[in-house]
Amino acid sequence: MEIKKEKVISIDEYIQQFPKDVQEKLNKLRSVIQEAAPEATEKISYQMPTFYLHGNLVHFAAYKQHIGFYPAPSGIEAFKEELSEYKNAKGSVQFPLTKPLPYDLVKKIVLYRVAENKKHH
């Protein structure tokens, strides 16, 4: 899968760069995040789709083999158990494209991050 490294200016543009099956997953991921964080605004930050609410909330990005989800280190730490089956690091987790994305878990993480950002605001 060739990923264009052009500067994208919108999440729509970002998603349109990928094959149809990946676009479907990214669109679903986006709508799950929108549902969990209706007050958040969308932007591109670090060349990634970003949701912003009193600071960065979550980012996501598509790669050759996985979709990266970046809910900040606190979002990974709080859901360490549920995320243990996925490759993860301090502030990121990789969802393989070969498996269904855990949308319910994503929703829980986003809700957690919304509460966290509101509390610190």
C-alpha positions as CSV (number, residue, x, y, z in Angstrom):
1,M,0.0,0.0,0.0
2,E,1.5,3.3,-1.1
3,I,1.0,6.0,1.4
4,K,1.2,9.5,0.0
5,K,3.2,11.7,2.3
6,E,1.6,14.9,1.0
7,K,0.4,17.4,3.6
8,V,-3.3,16.7,4.1
9,I,-5.4,19.5,5.5
10,S,-8.5,17.6,6.6
11,I,-9.4,14.2,8.1
12,D,-11.5,13.5,5.0
13,E,-8.5,14.0,2.8
14,Y,-6.4,11.9,5.0
15,I,-8.8,8.9,4.9
16,Q,-9.2,9.2,1.1
17,Q,-5.6,8.3,0.6
18,F,-6.1,4.7,1.7
19,P,-7.7,1.6,0.0
20,K,-11.5,1.2,0.5
21,D,-11.3,-1.5,3.2
22,V,-8.9,0.7,5.3
23,Q,-11.1,3.8,4.6
24,E,-14.1,1.9,6.1
25,K,-12.2,1.1,9.3
26,L,-10.9,4.7,9.6
27,N,-14.4,6.2,9.0
28,K,-15.9,3.9,11.6
29,L,-13.1,4.7,14.0
30,R,-13.7,8.4,13.4
31,S,-17.4,8.1,14.0
32,V,-16.9,6.2,17.2
33,I,-14.6,9.0,18.4
34,Q,-17.1,11.6,17.4
35,E,-19.8,9.9,19.3
36,A,-17.8,9.6,22.4
37,A,-16.5,13.1,22.2
38,P,-19.1,15.2,20.4
39,E,-17.6,18.5,21.7
40,A,-14.2,17.7,20.3
41,T,-12.9,19.5,17.2
42,E,-11.1,17.7,14.4
43,K,-7.8,18.8,13.0
44,I,-4.7,17.4,11.5
45,S,-1.7,17.5,13.9
46,Y,1.6,15.7,13.4
47,Q,0.2,14.8,10.0
48,M,-2.4,12.6,11.8
49,P,-6.2,13.0,12.3
50,T,-6.5,14.5,15.7
51,F,-9.4,15.2,18.0
52,Y,-9.0,18.2,20.2
53,L,-10.8,19.2,23.4
54,H,-9.0,21.3,26.0
55,G,-5.8,19.9,24.4
56,N,-5.1,16.9,22.2
57,L,-7.6,14.2,23.0
58,V,-6.6,11.3,20.6
59,H,-4.9,10.9,17.3
60,F,-5.1,8.0,14.8
61,A,-3.1,7.0,11.7
62,A,-3.1,4.2,9.2
63,Y,-0.1,2.2,8.3
64,K,0.7,-0.8,6.1
65,Q,-0.3,-3.5,8.6
66,H,-2.2,-1.6,11.3
67,I,-4.1,1.4,12.5
68,G,-2.2,3.4,15.2
69,F,-4.3,4.9,17.9
70,Y,-2.8,7.5,20.2
71,P,-4.8,8.3,23.3
72,A,-1.8,9.8,25.3
73,P,0.1,7.7,27.8
74,S,-2.7,8.0,30.4
75,G,-5.2,6.5,28.0
76,I,-2.9,3.5,27.4
77,E,-2.1,3.1,31.1
78,A,-5.7,3.2,32.2
79,F,-6.7,0.4,29.8
80,K,-3.5,-1.7,30.0
81,E,-5.4,-5.0,30.6
82,E,-7.8,-4.6,27.7
83,L,-5.0,-3.5,25.4
84,S,-2.6,-6.3,26.4
85,E,-3.4,-8.4,23.3
86,Y,-2.3,-5.5,21.0
87,K,1.2,-4.2,20.4
88,N,1.4,-1.0,22.4
89,A,3.8,1.6,23.7
90,K,3.8,4.5,26.1
91,G,1.2,6.6,24.3
92,S,0.1,4.3,21.4
93,V,-1.5,1.1,20.4
94,Q,-1.5,-0.8,17.1
95,F,-4.7,-2.4,15.9
96,P,-3.8,-4.9,13.1
97,L,-5.7,-4.4,9.9
98,T,-6.3,-8.2,9.7
99,K,-8.6,-8.1,12.8
100,P,-11.7,-6.2,13.6
101,L,-11.0,-3.0,15.4
102,P,-12.1,-3.0,19.1
103,Y,-14.5,-0.1,18.7
104,D,-16.1,-0.5,22.1
105,L,-12.7,-0.3,23.7
106,V,-11.8,2.8,21.7
107,K,-15.0,4.4,22.8
108,K,-14.2,3.7,26.5
109,I,-10.7,5.1,26.1
110,V,-12.0,8.3,24.3
111,L,-14.6,8.8,27.1
112,Y,-11.8,8.4,29.7
113,R,-9.7,11.0,27.8
114,V,-12.6,13.4,27.5
115,A,-13.2,13.2,31.3
116,E,-9.4,13.6,31.9
117,N,-9.1,16.7,29.7
118,K,-12.2,18.3,31.2
119,K,-10.9,17.7,34.7
120,H,-7.6,19.3,34.0
121,H,-9.2,22.3,32.2
